[in-house]
Amino acid sequence: MTVRKRIIFSGSVQGVGFRWHAKHTAQALGVTGWVENCYDGSVEMEAEGDERAVDALILAMQEHTWANVDDVKVQTITPKRDYYFEIR
């Protein structure tokens, strides 16, 4: 089943290759969407694909060795049918 989730990662997640890692992990999992830095120091991501793949991406980002993720907020939203995963 295809799902789309909006995820907010908080902690030490900017300036550590987090978005680059998200893009390459998403591509490897066949997940589309986007990731961007937020003004408050968090990183926002929308990820769409098979639910297992999206959940695997979220878990991989929580375990990112260069970042320190303190909090993750996940919301399921309506799929948009993106064609790729981009860094904004």
N, C-alpha and C positions, 0 to 999 in steps of 0.2 A: 504494500500500500504506500502510495506517495504522500508524504507529509512535508510541511514547511514549518520551521520553528524559528522564532526570534530569540536570540540568546544574548544576554549581557554578562560579560566576564569582568569582575572587579578584582583589584589587587595590583600587583606589579606586572602589568600586562602590556605596557607601551614601551617601546624602545628596546625590545628584547627579541625581535623577530617573530612575534606572535602572529601578525597578519600573514606574513610569508609562509609560516608553518601551516596556518589555517588553509591557505590557498592550495598548497601542495598536498596536504592531507585530504582535503575535499576532492581534488582531482583524482587522487588515487582511489578514493571510495566511490567515485561517480556521483558526487553531490554537487549541486549548483547553488548559486546565491551570491552573497557578498559579505565582506567584513570591513569595518572601518573603526578608526580611533574616535572616541568621544571627548568632548571638552573637559569632562570631569575626571579623566584619566582611565576610564573603563574602555572596553572594546565591545562594540555591538556587531552581531553577525546574524544574517538570515541564511538558513541552510535548508535546501529542499532535495528530496530524493526518497529512496526506500527508508522506512523508519529505522531499520537496524543500522544502515549506513550513517544516517544523521546522528543517531545516538552514539555510534562509534566515533564520529568526528568530535562531538561534544566531550566525550571521555578523553580522547587524545589531546584535546586542548587543555583540559583540566590537569593532565599529566605532563604538559609541556615542560621540559627540563630547564629552559631558560627563564620561564615565567613563574610567578607565584600567584596562583589563582586563589583568592580568598572567598569569593562568592560567585555563584552562577544562578541567573534567573532565566527560566525557559518558559516561553509562551507558544502554544500551537496557533498558527495563523493559516489563512487561505493560501493554497499553492498558487504560484504565478507562472510556472513553466519557464524558468530561465534556461538559457542555453549553455552557460558556463559559470564559473566562480570567479569573482573579481575582487580585487583590493581597491577600496575607495579612498 
